[in-house]
C-alpha cells in the first residue's frame, strides 16, 4: 500500500454531534468514516465524519475542498482518516485531531 499525506485538522462541530457521548470509544489510530453531505444548508461541500454509526462532526470548511472532489469522483475508498491526537482537556472543538492520507489498495 502506498500512502500520501493529505491534511491534518480538528473535527469541526464536535460539540454539536455525538462526539461527547462516545468520546471514550475514540482511540489513537482509530479509523473514521467520511460521508458527503451535499444537502447541508451551511456548506454544499460538507464532508461529515463518523465513528461507526455515530456522526461526530465535519472536516473543517477550509480543508474540505479536496476531500469533496476526491469523493465526488468516486475515490472515497482511497481516503484514510485516523485519529492522530486526543486531548480531553482542550476545548471541545480541539479535543480530537485527525490525519488524512490518500492510499492505494
Rosetta constraint file for C-alpha pairs under 8 A:
AtomPair CA 1 CA 103 HARMONIC 6.72 0.50
AtomPair CA 1 CA 104 HARMONIC 5.44 0.50
AtomPair CA 1 CA 105 HARMONIC 5.72 0.50
AtomPair CA 2 CA 103 HARMONIC 5.57 0.50
AtomPair CA 2 CA 104 HARMONIC 5.36 0.50
AtomPair CA 2 CA 105 HARMONIC 7.78 0.50
AtomPair CA 3 CA 101 HARMONIC 6.12 0.50
AtomPair CA 3 CA 102 HARMONIC 5.68 0.50
AtomPair CA 3 CA 103 HARMONIC 4.46 0.50
AtomPair CA 3 CA 104 HARMONIC 6.72 0.50
AtomPair CA 4 CA 101 HARMONIC 5.32 0.50
AtomPair CA 4 CA 102 HARMONIC 5.09 0.50
AtomPair CA 4 CA 103 HARMONIC 6.41 0.50
AtomPair CA 5 CA 99 HARMONIC 7.86 0.50
AtomPair CA 5 CA 100 HARMONIC 6.26 0.50
AtomPair CA 5 CA 101 HARMONIC 4.42 0.50
AtomPair CA 5 CA 102 HARMONIC 6.33 0.50
AtomPair CA 6 CA 99 HARMONIC 7.75 0.50
AtomPair CA 6 CA 100 HARMONIC 5.37 0.50
AtomPair CA 6 CA 101 HARMONIC 5.01 0.50
AtomPair CA 6 CA 102 HARMONIC 6.34 0.50
AtomPair CA 7 CA 63 HARMONIC 7.58 0.50
AtomPair CA 7 CA 99 HARMONIC 5.93 0.50
AtomPair CA 7 CA 100 HARMONIC 5.27 0.50
AtomPair CA 7 CA 101 HARMONIC 7.15 0.50
AtomPair CA 8 CA 97 HARMONIC 7.00 0.50
AtomPair CA 8 CA 98 HARMONIC 5.53 0.50
AtomPair CA 8 CA 99 HARMONIC 4.46 0.50
AtomPair CA 8 CA 100 HARMONIC 6.28 0.50
AtomPair CA 9 CA 59 HARMONIC 7.38 0.50
AtomPair CA 9 CA 60 HARMONIC 7.29 0.50
AtomPair CA 9 CA 63 HARMONIC 7.74 0.50
AtomPair CA 9 CA 97 HARMONIC 5.53 0.50
AtomPair CA 9 CA 98 HARMONIC 5.41 0.50
AtomPair CA 9 CA 99 HARMONIC 6.73 0.50
AtomPair CA 10 CA 59 HARMONIC 7.61 0.50
AtomPair CA 10 CA 60 HARMONIC 7.41 0.50
AtomPair CA 10 CA 93 HARMONIC 6.86 0.50
AtomPair CA 10 CA 94 HARMONIC 5.70 0.50
AtomPair CA 10 CA 95 HARMONIC 7.48 0.50
AtomPair CA 10 CA 96 HARMONIC 5.71 0.50
AtomPair CA 10 CA 97 HARMONIC 4.32 0.50
AtomPair CA 10 CA 98 HARMONIC 6.04 0.50
AtomPair CA 11 CA 49 HARMONIC 7.90 0.50
AtomPair CA 11 CA 56 HARMONIC 7.68 0.50
AtomPair CA 11 CA 57 HARMONIC 5.79 0.50
AtomPair CA 11 CA 58 HARMONIC 5.71 0.50
AtomPair CA 11 CA 59 HARMONIC 5.89 0.50
AtomPair CA 11 CA 60 HARMONIC 6.67 0.50
AtomPair CA 11 CA 93 HARMONIC 6.45 0.50
AtomPair CA 11 CA 94 HARMONIC 7.20 0.50
AtomPair CA 11 CA 96 HARMONIC 6.32 0.50
AtomPair CA 11 CA 97 HARMONIC 6.66 0.50
AtomPair CA 11 CA 98 HARMONIC 7.37 0.50
AtomPair CA 12 CA 57 HARMONIC 5.55 0.50
AtomPair CA 12 CA 58 HARMONIC 5.00 0.50
AtomPair CA 12 CA 59 HARMONIC 5.97 0.50
AtomPair CA 12 CA 60 HARMONIC 5.15 0.50
AtomPair CA 12 CA 93 HARMONIC 6.23 0.50
AtomPair CA 13 CA 17 HARMONIC 6.86 0.50
AtomPair CA 13 CA 56 HARMONIC 7.63 0.50
AtomPair CA 13 CA 57 HARMONIC 4.89 0.50
AtomPair CA 13 CA 58 HARMONIC 6.33 0.50
AtomPair CA 13 CA 93 HARMONIC 6.65 0.50
AtomPair CA 14 CA 18 HARMONIC 7.47 0.50
AtomPair CA 14 CA 19 HARMONIC 5.77 0.50
AtomPair CA 14 CA 20 HARMONIC 7.62 0.50
AtomPair CA 14 CA 56 HARMONIC 5.60 0.50
AtomPair CA 14 CA 57 HARMONIC 4.86 0.50
AtomPair CA 14 CA 58 HARMONIC 7.70 0.50
AtomPair CA 14 CA 92 HARMONIC 6.47 0.50
AtomPair CA 14 CA 93 HARMONIC 5.63 0.50
AtomPair CA 15 CA 19 HARMONIC 7.05 0.50
AtomPair CA 15 CA 20 HARMONIC 7.10 0.50
AtomPair CA 15 CA 92 HARMONIC 5.86 0.50
AtomPair CA 15 CA 93 HARMONIC 6.50 0.50
AtomPair CA 16 CA 57 HARMONIC 7.45 0.50
AtomPair CA 17 CA 55 HARMONIC 6.13 0.50
AtomPair CA 17 CA 56 HARMONIC 5.18 0.50
AtomPair CA 17 CA 57 HARMONIC 6.04 0.50
AtomPair CA 18 CA 22 HARMONIC 6.59 0.50
AtomPair CA 18 CA 54 HARMONIC 6.06 0.50
AtomPair CA 18 CA 55 HARMONIC 5.76 0.50
AtomPair CA 18 CA 56 HARMONIC 5.04 0.50
AtomPair CA 18 CA 57 HARMONIC 7.93 0.50
AtomPair CA 19 CA 23 HARMONIC 5.58 0.50
AtomPair CA 19 CA 54 HARMONIC 7.67 0.50
AtomPair CA 19 CA 55 HARMONIC 7.24 0.50
AtomPair CA 19 CA 56 HARMONIC 4.51 0.50
AtomPair CA 19 CA 57 HARMONIC 7.46 0.50
AtomPair CA 22 CA 26 HARMONIC 6.90 0.50
AtomPair CA 26 CA 30 HARMONIC 6.86 0.50
AtomPair CA 26 CA 51 HARMONIC 7.97 0.50
AtomPair CA 26 CA 83 HARMONIC 7.73 0.50
AtomPair CA 27 CA 83 HARMONIC 6.85 0.50
AtomPair CA 27 CA 86 HARMONIC 7.60 0.50
AtomPair CA 28 CA 82 HARMONIC 7.69 0.50
AtomPair CA 28 CA 83 HARMONIC 5.17 0.50
AtomPair CA 28 CA 84 HARMONIC 5.76 0.50
AtomPair CA 28 CA 85 HARMONIC 6.28 0.50
AtomPair CA 28 CA 86 HARMONIC 6.98 0.50
AtomPair CA 29 CA 82 HARMONIC 5.33 0.50
AtomPair CA 29 CA 83 HARMONIC 4.97 0.50
AtomPair CA 29 CA 84 HARMONIC 6.06 0.50
AtomPair CA 30 CA 82 HARMONIC 5.31 0.50
AtomPair CA 30 CA 83 HARMONIC 5.46 0.50
AtomPair CA 31 CA 51 HARMONIC 7.81 0.50
AtomPair CA 31 CA 80 HARMONIC 7.18 0.50
AtomPair CA 31 CA 81 HARMONIC 5.77 0.50
AtomPair CA 31 CA 82 HARMONIC 4.38 0.50
AtomPair CA 31 CA 83 HARMONIC 6.71 0.50
AtomPair CA 32 CA 49 HARMONIC 6.75 0.50
AtomPair CA 32 CA 50 HARMONIC 5.82 0.50
AtomPair CA 32 CA 51 HARMONIC 5.25 0.50
AtomPair CA 32 CA 52 HARMONIC 7.51 0.50
AtomPair CA 32 CA 80 HARMONIC 7.72 0.50
AtomPair CA 32 CA 81 HARMONIC 5.58 0.50
AtomPair CA 32 CA 82 HARMONIC 5.80 0.50
AtomPair CA 32 CA 83 HARMONIC 7.57 0.50
AtomPair CA 33 CA 49 HARMONIC 5.73 0.50
AtomPair CA 33 CA 50 HARMONIC 4.94 0.50
AtomPair CA 33 CA 51 HARMONIC 6.24 0.50
AtomPair CA 33 CA 52 HARMONIC 7.31 0.50
AtomPair CA 33 CA 81 HARMONIC 7.15 0.50
AtomPair CA 34 CA 47 HARMONIC 6.34 0.50
AtomPair CA 34 CA 48 HARMONIC 5.66 0.50
AtomPair CA 34 CA 49 HARMONIC 4.84 0.50
AtomPair CA 34 CA 50 HARMONIC 6.26 0.50
AtomPair CA 34 CA 76 HARMONIC 7.79 0.50
AtomPair CA 34 CA 81 HARMONIC 7.97 0.50
AtomPair CA 35 CA 47 HARMONIC 5.59 0.50
AtomPair CA 35 CA 48 HARMONIC 5.19 0.50
AtomPair CA 35 CA 49 HARMONIC 6.60 0.50
AtomPair CA 35 CA 50 HARMONIC 7.74 0.50
AtomPair CA 36 CA 45 HARMONIC 7.34 0.50
AtomPair CA 36 CA 46 HARMONIC 6.17 0.50
AtomPair CA 36 CA 47 HARMONIC 4.62 0.50
AtomPair CA 36 CA 48 HARMONIC 6.21 0.50
AtomPair CA 36 CA 68 HARMONIC 7.00 0.50
AtomPair CA 36 CA 71 HARMONIC 7.40 0.50
AtomPair CA 37 CA 44 HARMONIC 7.12 0.50
AtomPair CA 37 CA 45 HARMONIC 7.04 0.50
AtomPair CA 37 CA 46 HARMONIC 5.24 0.50
AtomPair CA 37 CA 47 HARMONIC 5.71 0.50
AtomPair CA 37 CA 48 HARMONIC 6.42 0.50
AtomPair CA 38 CA 43 HARMONIC 7.54 0.50
AtomPair CA 38 CA 44 HARMONIC 4.68 0.50
AtomPair CA 38 CA 45 HARMONIC 5.87 0.50
AtomPair CA 38 CA 46 HARMONIC 6.19 0.50
AtomPair CA 39 CA 44 HARMONIC 6.23 0.50
AtomPair CA 40 CA 44 HARMONIC 5.59 0.50
AtomPair CA 40 CA 45 HARMONIC 7.95 0.50
AtomPair CA 40 CA 46 HARMONIC 6.49 0.50
AtomPair CA 43 CA 61 HARMONIC 7.59 0.50
AtomPair CA 45 CA 61 HARMONIC 7.97 0.50
AtomPair CA 45 CA 64 HARMONIC 6.93 0.50
AtomPair CA 45 CA 65 HARMONIC 6.78 0.50
AtomPair CA 45 CA 68 HARMONIC 5.83 0.50
AtomPair CA 46 CA 58 HARMONIC 6.98 0.50
AtomPair CA 46 CA 59 HARMONIC 7.35 0.50
AtomPair CA 46 CA 61 HARMONIC 7.12 0.50
AtomPair CA 46 CA 64 HARMONIC 6.86 0.50
AtomPair CA 46 CA 68 HARMONIC 7.33 0.50
AtomPair CA 47 CA 58 HARMONIC 5.63 0.50
AtomPair CA 47 CA 59 HARMONIC 5.76 0.50
AtomPair CA 47 CA 64 HARMONIC 6.60 0.50
AtomPair CA 47 CA 67 HARMONIC 7.42 0.50
AtomPair CA 47 CA 68 HARMONIC 6.64 0.50
AtomPair CA 48 CA 55 HARMONIC 7.09 0.50
AtomPair CA 48 CA 56 HARMONIC 7.77 0.50
AtomPair CA 48 CA 57 HARMONIC 5.81 0.50
AtomPair CA 48 CA 58 HARMONIC 4.30 0.50
AtomPair CA 48 CA 59 HARMONIC 6.49 0.50
AtomPair CA 49 CA 55 HARMONIC 5.99 0.50
AtomPair CA 49 CA 56 HARMONIC 5.83 0.50
AtomPair CA 49 CA 57 HARMONIC 5.36 0.50
AtomPair CA 49 CA 58 HARMONIC 5.19 0.50
AtomPair CA 49 CA 59 HARMONIC 6.87 0.50
AtomPair CA 50 CA 54 HARMONIC 5.37 0.50
AtomPair CA 50 CA 55 HARMONIC 4.44 0.50
AtomPair CA 50 CA 56 HARMONIC 5.60 0.50
AtomPair CA 50 CA 57 HARMONIC 7.34 0.50
AtomPair CA 51 CA 55 HARMONIC 6.56 0.50
AtomPair CA 51 CA 56 HARMONIC 6.98 0.50
AtomPair CA 59 CA 63 HARMONIC 6.48 0.50
AtomPair CA 59 CA 64 HARMONIC 5.64 0.50
AtomPair CA 60 CA 64 HARMONIC 6.10 0.50
AtomPair CA 61 CA 65 HARMONIC 7.48 0.50
AtomPair CA 63 CA 67 HARMONIC 7.80 0.50
AtomPair CA 64 CA 68 HARMONIC 5.96 0.50
AtomPair CA 65 CA 69 HARMONIC 6.31 0.50
AtomPair CA 66 CA 70 HARMONIC 6.14 0.50
AtomPair CA 67 CA 71 HARMONIC 6.05 0.50
AtomPair CA 68 CA 72 HARMONIC 5.90 0.50
AtomPair CA 69 CA 73 HARMONIC 6.41 0.50
AtomPair CA 70 CA 74 HARMONIC 6.60 0.50
AtomPair CA 70 CA 75 HARMONIC 5.24 0.50
AtomPair CA 70 CA 76 HARMONIC 6.60 0.50
AtomPair CA 71 CA 75 HARMONIC 5.08 0.50
AtomPair CA 71 CA 76 HARMONIC 4.68 0.50
AtomPair CA 75 CA 79 HARMONIC 7.13 0.50
AtomPair CA 78 CA 102 HARMONIC 5.52 0.50
AtomPair CA 78 CA 103 HARMONIC 4.93 0.50
AtomPair CA 78 CA 104 HARMONIC 6.00 0.50
AtomPair CA 78 CA 105 HARMONIC 7.26 0.50
AtomPair CA 79 CA 100 HARMONIC 6.88 0.50
AtomPair CA 79 CA 101 HARMONIC 5.84 0.50
AtomPair CA 79 CA 102 HARMONIC 4.80 0.50
AtomPair CA 79 CA 103 HARMONIC 6.13 0.50
AtomPair CA 80 CA 100 HARMONIC 5.59 0.50
AtomPair CA 80 CA 101 HARMONIC 5.24 0.50
AtomPair CA 80 CA 102 HARMONIC 6.34 0.50
AtomPair CA 80 CA 103 HARMONIC 6.80 0.50
AtomPair CA 81 CA 98 HARMONIC 6.64 0.50
AtomPair CA 81 CA 99 HARMONIC 5.75 0.50
AtomPair CA 81 CA 100 HARMONIC 4.38 0.50
AtomPair CA 81 CA 101 HARMONIC 6.53 0.50
AtomPair CA 82 CA 98 HARMONIC 5.64 0.50
AtomPair CA 82 CA 99 HARMONIC 5.59 0.50
AtomPair CA 82 CA 100 HARMONIC 6.55 0.50
AtomPair CA 83 CA 96 HARMONIC 6.97 0.50
AtomPair CA 83 CA 97 HARMONIC 6.14 0.50
AtomPair CA 83 CA 98 HARMONIC 4.58 0.50
AtomPair CA 83 CA 99 HARMONIC 6.45 0.50
AtomPair CA 84 CA 96 HARMONIC 7.63 0.50
AtomPair CA 84 CA 97 HARMONIC 5.53 0.50
AtomPair CA 84 CA 98 HARMONIC 4.93 0.50
AtomPair CA 84 CA 99 HARMONIC 5.77 0.50
AtomPair CA 85 CA 95 HARMONIC 7.86 0.50
AtomPair CA 85 CA 96 HARMONIC 5.82 0.50
AtomPair CA 85 CA 97 HARMONIC 4.95 0.50
AtomPair CA 85 CA 98 HARMONIC 6.82 0.50
AtomPair CA 86 CA 95 HARMONIC 5.58 0.50
AtomPair CA 86 CA 96 HARMONIC 4.81 0.50
AtomPair CA 86 CA 97 HARMONIC 6.51 0.50
AtomPair CA 87 CA 94 HARMONIC 7.62 0.50
AtomPair CA 87 CA 95 HARMONIC 4.74 0.50
AtomPair CA 87 CA 96 HARMONIC 6.56 0.50
AtomPair CA 88 CA 92 HARMONIC 8.00 0.50
AtomPair CA 88 CA 95 HARMONIC 5.66 0.50
AtomPair CA 89 CA 95 HARMONIC 7.25 0.50
AtomPair CA 90 CA 94 HARMONIC 5.83 0.50
AtomPair CA 90 CA 95 HARMONIC 5.26 0.50
AtomPair CA 91 CA 95 HARMONIC 6.21 0.50
